[in-house]
Amino acid sequence: MTALEQQGAAAKAASLKLMTCTTGEKNKALLAIAQALCDHKQRIIDANAADMAKAKENGMSAALLDRLALDSKRIDGIAAGVREVAALEDPIGQVDKMAMRPNGLVIGRKKVPLGVIAIIFESRPNVTVDAAVLCLKSGNAVILRGGKEAFNSNNALTELMRRALAESGLPEASVALVQDTSRNSATELMQLSKYVDVLIPRGGAGLIRSVVDNARVPVIETGVGNCHIYIESSADLKMGAEIIYNAKCSRPSVCNAAETLLVDKSVAAEFLPMAKALLDQKSTQLRGDAETVRILGGCVVPATEDDYNTEYGDYILAVKVVSGLDEAIEHINTYGSKHSEAIVTNDYISSQRFLNEVDAAAVYVNASTRFTDGGEFGLGAEIGISTQKMHARGPMGLEQLTSSKYIIYGSGQVR
């Protein structure tokens, strides 16, 4: 057995134990994890410092360094998220659609865990905890495979969680971290169908594509966020400028950040200078079409088609002036990643057309795409944003980490 197969076998055994745990038992373990994170902050910060130093040596961008960094405040936030998950309603064991058939059988559907969830993710160590606690609360064991950039941070967090689980009476193998950060381990995990029930990739387009191409286990795609803000002709332009500034600049490295600004031609000459004045506060590079260049001048980099396909994760924004709502919707449905899209408008009919015709997991009217988040949606922490159309779409909280089985009560019926 390889090391990963051993982790898989241990996780499978742990999942059978978790499947029968009570809500109280799971919550006790989660609260122990939250306390362990707070009690051992310095250990986590020291481990993260080693990752940060190496990342800086390797020339990691400022936006990605921000994704990697942990400090006391962020650790407190992670621990608070764990407590929020503990306070959420437990979906496991819920039964619905109980009904009696004409033959006297009473048939219902019961929510059950998925089993063993494998998660491959990149350099955001908070994902290590968010993913683990959501899996635990929903009765699933989890195998985590983070990137090499965050290995020390991930390892410290995982060790603390495993210790808290053991002290709470749950199997420590319920949470495991793949120790090999090479590409080979990722490929092996994608093909560990004997032990893994569902694989969730959380990262950039390259990671998602690799998982979809190589996985032999069911995959829930998450993460790629080529999000748009469309400023419609009737929009409150001041509001629109503030929304695009927030959507692009509040945290450009995350998947719900805006990557493209679409502006109706009737308001472009007035709106673009307003938006640029705010975006300049973060030295945001604009890559625009010919009309954008004409309005704003040489400060705009002429855009290529690739710019409209790109998730930058940085202070770079593609811009296009469009003829109206039809062109905006067509552009979004052509270039978008089905993550989060927004329209700024005071026209009700336009807002409803946008909601109905844009194909995305989250569609906004007069709000920033940055709200696409499990916590903001009232789901607690999230395991990622699903861009698929399977049972899980949008922020993946506890509900999306469950399956179902039918339960049948009889009184001697035969067929």
Buried (B, 14 or more C-beta within 10 A) or exposed (E): EEEBEEBBBBBBBBBEBBBEBEBEBBBBBBBBBBBBBBEBBEBBBEBBBEBBEBBEEEEBBEBBBBBBBBEEEBBBEBBBBBBBBBEBEBBBEBEEEEEEEEEEBEBBBBBBBBBBBBBBBBBBBBBBBBBBBBBBBBBBBBBBBBBBBBBBBBBBBBBBBBBBBBEBEBBBBBBBBBEBBEEEBBBBBBBBEEBBBBBBBBBBBEBBEBBEEBBEBEBBBBBBBBBBBBBBBBBBBEBBBBBBBBBBBBBBBBBBBBBBBBBBEBBBBEBBEBBBEBBEEEEBBBBBBEBBBEBBEEEBBEBEEEBBBBBBBBBBBBBBBBEEBEBBBEBBBEBBBBBBBBBBBEBEEBBEBBEEBBEBBBBBBBBBBBBBBBBEBEBBBBBBBBBBEEEBBBBBBBBBBBBBEEEEEEEEEEE
